[in-house]
Amino acid sequence: MYEDIIKEIKSNLGSNKDLNRQYLSSQIEVYQDHPYNKEIIKEISRLMWDCLSEDEKQEYIDISNEENPIMDILNDIYYDIENGNYEKPLEKLNEFMKTFPGMFEDDKVSEYHYFTNPLEEILFRKYIGAKKELRYIPDDQPLLDLYYVYGFLLLETKDYDNAEKYLKKANKINPVSARIILELTEIYRIHTYNYNEYFIRTTDALQYAYYPQDIARCYRNLGHYYIEENQMKTAMALFIYSMEYEASPVAYTEIKYIQSKNDNMELPLNECIKIIEDKKIQIGPNPFILETLDEFIKEYDQNKLYNQLLYFLELKFDLTNDSQTLKQIQDTQKLL
């Protein structure tokens, strides 16, 4: 039904852009009460954009850049958040969200996503995939950051239900963001005590994680899970192995706690890895991520896109500490 209507509308467009705009405007009225009105009007709006001259498009972009409430509120609160002051930013966001109309919401035809980099989009396409037409939220509309920051602040102030609501909104926009998933796991650990959800979400985050800190946090999460399961040796192995990716005081404290309850248990690293493997838990970063990074590195190197090349080289080095990658980073820096 929707496809047939859009096909008919497009078939009535000609080469005169002014006439096209008039016709498209009339179609908005025609379909305003249709069951697919929201989807049809969105597509008509996209067609109308194509009818604008380059000057008109630029004028619209300039006006949009001047009026960007999401960017404005985030710029206003970031300094306090970075300095650990959460009360005032939360007050400002509470007020902002009361009148925020929502943007880029999924409809019957399209789903809207935002990915930080091409790696995330490839992870999304491999492990999740779009069930409708995939559309991208523009870079200048940081809706993902808005929902994530608001969810984070709500979580910090123990408003768990609303924190879950907004973190799930962020997760819907970017389902492969390990950082967002890991914030959600905190709710399941300390509020709902849903440890099955906690475990499943953490293993998802581990599959998507490409920062060492996120990988380490996944292993710490799993360590907490196995403490709840009273499998102290497995928990100990996970906390020790997490230190390979981040020397965290949290992991150190948990290791000491487990040792105090288990005759000062000691586990060498190779035994930790064996224990984790026996639990069918991923060891280190997802191999698919490393393969994809290598493909990006090769592509950007061949095309002499050195800024992009450096970005993905640094991601790979953070995960592998590979000397050859470090050498390539140094060589690339000389070309910039």
matplotlib code that plots the C-alpha trace (Angstrom):
import matplotlib.pyplot as plt

x = [0.0, 2.7, 5.0, 2.2, 1.3, 4.9, 5.4, 2.3, 3.4, 6.9, 5.4, 3.6, 6.8, 8.2, 11.3, 9.8, 10.8, 8.4, 5.4, 6.8, 6.8, 3.2, 2.1, 3.9, 2.4, -1.0, -0.3, 0.4, -3.2, -4.5, -2.9, -3.0, -5.7, -4.3, -3.2, 0.3, 0.2, 3.3, 5.4, 4.0, 4.5, 8.1, 8.8, 7.0, 9.3, 12.3, 11.1, 10.5, 14.1, 15.2, 13.1, 15.1, 17.9, 21.4, 21.1, 17.8, 19.3, 22.2, 20.0, 17.9, 21.1, 22.4, 19.1, 19.1, 22.6, 21.6, 18.7, 19.9, 18.3, 19.9, 23.4, 22.8, 21.6, 24.4, 27.1, 25.5, 25.8, 29.0, 31.4, 29.6, 29.3, 33.0, 33.8, 31.5, 28.7, 25.5, 22.8, 22.6, 22.8, 20.0, 17.8, 18.4, 17.7, 14.6, 13.2, 14.4, 12.8, 9.4, 9.0, 11.2, 8.9, 11.1, 12.8, 13.7, 11.3, 10.8, 7.6, 5.9, 8.4, 11.7, 14.0, 16.5, 20.0, 23.3, 26.7, 29.9, 32.0, 31.8, 32.9, 29.7, 27.5, 29.2, 28.6, 25.0, 24.5, 26.2, 24.7, 21.3, 20.3, 17.6, 14.0, 12.7, 14.4, 17.5, 17.8, 20.6, 20.2, 22.4, 25.6, 24.3, 21.4, 23.1, 19.9, 21.9, 24.1, 21.0, 19.3, 22.6, 23.6, 20.1, 20.0, 23.4, 22.4, 19.2, 21.1, 23.6, 20.7, 19.1, 16.0, 16.3, 13.0, 13.5, 17.2, 16.3, 13.7, 16.2, 19.1, 16.8, 16.0, 19.8, 20.3, 17.5, 19.3, 22.7, 22.1, 25.9, 27.2, 28.9, 29.0, 25.2, 24.6, 26.9, 25.1, 21.9, 23.5, 24.0, 20.3, 19.8, 22.6, 21.7, 18.0, 16.0, 18.4, 17.7, 21.0, 20.0, 19.4, 22.6, 24.6, 23.0, 23.4, 27.0, 27.9, 26.3, 28.4, 31.5, 30.7, 30.5, 33.2, 36.2, 37.7, 39.9, 38.0, 34.7, 36.1, 37.5, 34.2, 32.5, 34.8, 34.2, 30.5, 30.8, 32.9, 30.1, 27.6, 29.7, 30.1, 26.2, 26.3, 28.9, 31.4, 34.3, 37.1, 35.4, 34.8, 38.4, 39.6, 37.4, 38.6, 42.2, 41.8, 40.0, 43.2, 44.8, 42.6, 42.3, 44.1, 41.0, 40.8, 37.3, 38.9, 41.7, 39.3, 37.1, 40.2, 41.2, 37.7, 37.5, 41.0, 39.9, 37.0, 39.0, 42.3, 44.2, 43.4, 46.0, 45.4, 48.0, 46.8, 46.9, 44.6, 42.3, 42.0, 41.3, 38.5, 36.9, 37.1, 35.4, 32.5, 32.2, 32.9, 34.7, 38.4, 39.6, 38.0, 35.7, 37.9, 35.4, 36.2, 40.0, 39.4, 37.2, 39.8, 42.4, 40.1, 39.6, 43.3, 44.1, 41.4, 42.3, 46.0, 45.5, 43.4, 45.8, 43.1, 45.5, 43.2, 40.8, 43.8, 45.2, 41.9, 41.5, 45.2, 44.9, 41.8, 43.6, 46.8, 44.7, 43.2, 46.4, 49.5, 51.0, 54.5, 53.8, 50.7, 52.6, 55.2, 52.4, 50.9, 54.2, 54.7, 51.2, 51.6, 54.6, 52.3, 49.8]
y = [0.0, 2.5, 1.6, 1.9, 5.4, 6.6, 5.1, 7.0, 10.3, 10.0, 9.1, 12.5, 14.5, 16.3, 18.5, 21.7, 21.9, 24.7, 22.7, 19.6, 21.4, 22.6, 19.1, 17.5, 20.1, 19.2, 15.5, 16.2, 17.3, 14.4, 11.8, 13.5, 11.1, 8.0, 5.0, 5.5, 9.3, 9.7, 7.5, 9.1, 12.6, 11.8, 10.6, 13.6, 15.8, 14.0, 14.5, 18.2, 18.5, 17.3, 20.1, 22.8, 24.7, 24.4, 27.9, 27.0, 23.8, 25.8, 28.4, 25.7, 24.1, 27.4, 28.1, 24.5, 25.0, 28.2, 26.5, 23.2, 22.6, 19.2, 20.4, 23.5, 21.6, 19.1, 21.9, 23.6, 20.6, 18.8, 20.9, 20.0, 16.3, 16.1, 17.5, 15.1, 17.6, 15.9, 17.7, 20.9, 19.0, 16.7, 19.6, 21.2, 18.0, 17.3, 20.7, 20.2, 16.7, 18.0, 19.9, 17.8, 16.5, 13.6, 13.2, 10.4, 7.9, 4.6, 4.3, 1.5, 1.8, 3.2, 2.7, 5.3, 4.6, 6.4, 4.8, 6.4, 4.9, 2.4, -0.5, -0.1, -0.1, -3.4, -4.9, -3.9, -5.3, -8.6, -9.3, -7.5, -6.1, -3.6, -5.0, -1.9, 0.7, 1.9, 5.7, 7.6, 10.2, 13.2, 14.0, 17.4, 15.9, 14.1, 12.3, 9.3, 11.4, 13.1, 9.9, 8.3, 11.2, 11.6, 7.9, 8.0, 10.9, 9.3, 6.1, 8.1, 9.5, 6.1, 6.9, 3.4, 3.1, 6.3, 5.5, 2.2, 4.0, 6.5, 4.1, 1.7, 4.6, 5.1, 1.4, 1.3, 4.0, 2.2, -1.5, -2.3, 0.4, -1.6, 1.4, 1.9, -1.8, -1.8, 1.1, -0.9, -3.9, -1.8, -1.4, -5.2, -5.7, -3.2, -2.5, -5.4, -8.2, -9.7, -11.6, -13.6, -10.3, -8.9, -11.9, -11.9, -8.1, -8.3, -11.0, -8.9, -5.9, -8.1, -9.2, -5.5, -3.9, -2.4, -0.3, -2.1, -0.4, -1.7, -5.3, -5.1, -3.9, -6.9, -9.3, -7.6, -7.8, -11.5, -11.8, -10.3, -12.7, -15.7, -14.4, -14.4, -18.0, -18.9, -20.0, -18.2, -19.7, -18.6, -15.2, -14.9, -15.9, -13.2, -10.4, -11.4, -11.6, -8.2, -6.6, -7.5, -4.7, -2.3, -2.1, -1.4, -0.9, -2.6, -5.8, -5.6, -5.3, -8.2, -10.4, -9.6, -10.3, -13.7, -14.6, -13.7, -16.2, -18.9, -19.5, -16.9, -18.6, -18.0, -18.4, -18.0, -16.2, -19.3, -21.1, -18.1, -18.2, -22.0, -21.5, -18.7, -20.8, -23.7, -21.4, -20.6, -17.0, -14.9, -14.5, -10.9, -8.8, -10.4, -11.8, -10.4, -6.9, -7.4, -8.8, -5.8, -3.3, -5.0, -4.5, -0.8, -0.3, -1.9, 0.1, 3.5, 2.9, 2.0, 5.2, 7.4, 8.5, 9.0, 10.4, 7.5, 5.1, 6.5, 6.2, 2.5, 1.8, 3.3, 1.2, -1.9, -1.1, -0.4, -3.9, -5.8, -3.8, -5.1, -3.6, -3.7, -1.7, 0.8, 1.2, 1.8, 4.4, 6.2, 6.1, 7.4, 10.3, 11.4, 11.7, 14.0]
z = [0.0, 1.1, -1.8, -4.4, -3.1, -3.2, -6.6, -7.9, -6.4, -7.9, -11.3, -11.3, -10.8, -13.8, -14.5, -13.2, -9.6, -8.6, -10.0, -8.2, -4.9, -5.4, -6.3, -3.3, -0.9, -2.2, -1.5, 2.1, 2.4, 0.5, 2.7, 6.1, 7.4, 5.7, 8.0, 6.7, 6.9, 9.0, 6.6, 3.5, 4.7, 5.6, 2.1, 0.5, 2.6, 1.3, -2.2, -1.6, -0.4, -3.8, -5.4, -3.5, -5.2, -3.8, -2.4, -0.7, 0.8, 2.1, 3.6, 5.3, 6.7, 8.0, 9.8, 11.2, 12.5, 14.3, 15.9, 17.3, 20.8, 21.3, 20.6, 22.7, 25.8, 25.6, 25.2, 28.2, 30.6, 29.4, 31.6, 34.8, 33.9, 33.1, 36.5, 38.3, 39.0, 38.1, 39.9, 37.8, 34.4, 35.5, 36.4, 33.0, 31.2, 33.2, 32.1, 28.5, 28.2, 29.3, 26.1, 23.8, 21.0, 20.1, 16.7, 14.2, 15.7, 13.9, 11.8, 9.9, 7.0, 8.4, 11.3, 12.4, 13.6, 14.4, 14.3, 15.6, 12.9, 10.0, 12.3, 14.3, 11.2, 10.0, 13.5, 13.3, 9.8, 10.8, 14.1, 14.1, 10.7, 9.8, 9.7, 7.9, 5.6, 7.4, 7.7, 9.4, 12.1, 11.0, 12.8, 13.7, 15.7, 18.6, 19.7, 20.8, 23.1, 24.5, 25.6, 26.8, 28.9, 30.4, 31.1, 32.7, 35.0, 36.0, 36.8, 38.9, 40.9, 41.3, 39.2, 37.8, 35.9, 33.9, 33.5, 31.9, 29.7, 28.2, 28.0, 26.0, 23.7, 23.1, 22.7, 20.0, 18.0, 18.3, 19.4, 19.1, 21.5, 24.2, 26.5, 26.4, 27.0, 29.9, 31.5, 31.2, 32.9, 36.0, 36.4, 36.2, 38.7, 41.4, 40.9, 39.3, 40.3, 36.9, 36.6, 33.5, 31.7, 33.2, 31.9, 28.4, 28.0, 29.1, 26.6, 23.9, 25.0, 24.9, 21.3, 20.2, 22.4, 20.7, 23.5, 26.1, 28.9, 27.7, 27.3, 30.8, 32.2, 30.5, 32.2, 35.6, 35.0, 34.3, 37.4, 39.5, 37.9, 38.9, 42.4, 42.6, 41.2, 44.0, 41.4, 42.9, 40.8, 37.6, 39.1, 40.1, 36.6, 35.0, 37.3, 36.8, 33.0, 33.0, 34.2, 30.9, 29.4, 32.3, 35.6, 37.6, 41.4, 41.2, 39.8, 42.3, 45.2, 44.0, 43.6, 47.2, 48.4, 46.7, 48.0, 51.6, 51.3, 49.6, 51.3, 49.3, 46.0, 43.3, 39.5, 36.8, 33.6, 31.4, 33.9, 34.0, 30.2, 30.3, 32.9, 30.8, 27.6, 29.4, 30.2, 26.4, 27.1, 24.4, 25.0, 24.2, 21.5, 19.0, 16.1, 13.6, 14.9, 14.5, 10.9, 10.1, 11.5, 9.2, 6.2, 7.0, 7.6, 4.2, 2.4, 3.9, 3.4, -0.3, -0.8, 1.1, 3.6, 6.4, 9.1, 8.8, 8.6, 11.8, 13.6, 12.9, 13.5, 17.0, 17.7, 16.7, 18.7, 21.8, 21.5, 20.5, 21.6, 18.3, 17.5, 13.8, 14.2, 16.4, 13.6, 11.1, 13.4, 13.6, 9.8, 9.2, 11.7, 9.6, 6.5, 8.2]

ax = plt.figure().add_subplot(projection="3d")
ax.plot(x, y, z, "-o")
ax.set_aspect("equal")
plt.show()
